[in-house]
Amino acid sequence: MNLQNKIILYAIAPLLLALFAIAFTVQYQATLLGQLQHATIEKAYRATRDTELKSYVALAEQSIAHLYDSGRKDAAAIKEAKAILAGLNYGPDGYFFLFNLDGEVLMHARQPELVGKNLWDLRDDNGDPAIQKLVSRAIKGGGFEDYMWRKPSSQRSVSERKRAYVVVLKDWNWVLGTGVYLDDVDAALAKVDFQVSANIFDTMLWIMVIAFLSVAAIVWGLMLNIRKRDEADARLGVAEKKLRGLAQRFIHAQEEERSRIGSDLHDGIKPMLVVIKMKVEVGIERLHGKIRQAFPPQNVFKEATDLVMDTLEELDRVIRDIIPIDLERLGLVEAMNRLAVNMRRGSTAIEFSAVGEIEHLPITFKTSLFRVAQTALHNIVRHAAAANVAVQLKCDSREARLTIEDDGRGFDVDRVQGDPDRGFGLRNMELRAESVGGRLEIKSSSSGTTVLAIIPLT
């Protein structure tokens, strides 16, 4: 092997190894973050559904309490109770069902043909004895069970995953329950997994492109002039260092985003769920007469329902921060307009305007601009105490320019950027702009802050 080939080999091999290591590290960390997001969202979804199911069953028990607590067991009372439960519906697939402890169907609001049949030996599509599991769970004090069941509103004959909450009414030998189908939860989680996979694929593609261009440039430079190999090696070292720095910043941004999501769930949603749980427990105790009633228990359940709605709104906000809006479907202008509307809080007014031909921008440019705006508005709402925010997106033949101005209290840009425990939002915005060849400028004083992202188009 001649000297030229040796130099080329020794120059390319370390670069390829470094790029492979970077690609492997980025993919591993991105996959790990995706799994954490999946688990976090699934846990939040399930917690919300579990709270809903317990509330529905509690309301159903309350609706027949005047009959059950009376001690009556005559046919008229039983028939009236079944009719009341059969009429309780919440949505196309929200209904209640009754079994006796032997597995016989006593009432089914959506499948009346099952009434009178004994389903004790019935097994679902997974081979599990669904009715036996439900009855056993109710006898043990009530709780949740997952099984497969055909969805009444679906035209398909296949079963869907379902989660039910059941309780036992011992005096009547009844198992009362209701459930929700989890196909929408599965769809949301599949969307999250798809987006994570797409992001990982895009990242790997960029690394491959950078690797190809770097190798091509090195080979061309060395073959063009072997006498300048020292200069070429220096350029290679700089390029490799930049690649490593970019990967480290990307990984650091992932860790910060994971921490932010965990903080939002821990500080926002979890306390709200705890309060809802306490409200429901107080309401149940009042229903059973364990607490002296200062006002009807329905008021407690109404407060719990209001808190559930607030929790769902907070969860929607967290999910919107995790799952990007479909820019290709909505377009950048509409997506930014929705972002401005969704980020309005209290006395903070956010106005958005667009100038020029914007929708012809590449999707990578749109994504970067959207993420910069999202992070900037998030920081303004949380920290700036601003009354007015103006967001302008302008595009001409030379550049795309995003300007975000607020009249808040401002901050010390140099101090925040130099603090390792703060400023990750600013670093993420810079990384977004730099990833498409742009730059970020931030000016702040006591009278307000201006964030400017510029992406050259030529």
Buried (B, 14 or more C-beta within 10 A) or exposed (E): EEEEEEBBEEBBEEBEEBBEEBBEBBBEBBEEBBEBBBEBBBEBBBBBBBBBBBBBBBBBBBBBEEBBEEEBEEEEBBEBBBEBBBEBEEEEBBBBBBBBBEBBBBBBBBBEEBBEEEBBEBBBBEEBBBBBBBBBBBEEEBBBBBBBBBBEEBEEEEBBBBBBBBBBBEEBBBBBBBBBBBBEBBEBBEEBBEBBEEBBEEBBEBBEEBBEEBBEBBBEBBEEEEEEBEEBBEBBEEBBEEBBEBBEBBBBBBEBBBEBBEEBBEEBBBEBBEBBBEBBEBBBBBBEEEBEEEEEBEBBBEBBBEBBEBBBEBBEBBBBBBBBBEBEEEBBBBBBBBBBEBBBEEEBEBEBBBEEEBEEBEEBBBBBBBBBBBBBBBBBBEBBBBEBBBBBBBBEEEEBBBBBBBBBBBBEBEEBEEEEEEBBBBBBBBBBBBBBEBEBEBEBEEEBBBBBBBBEBE
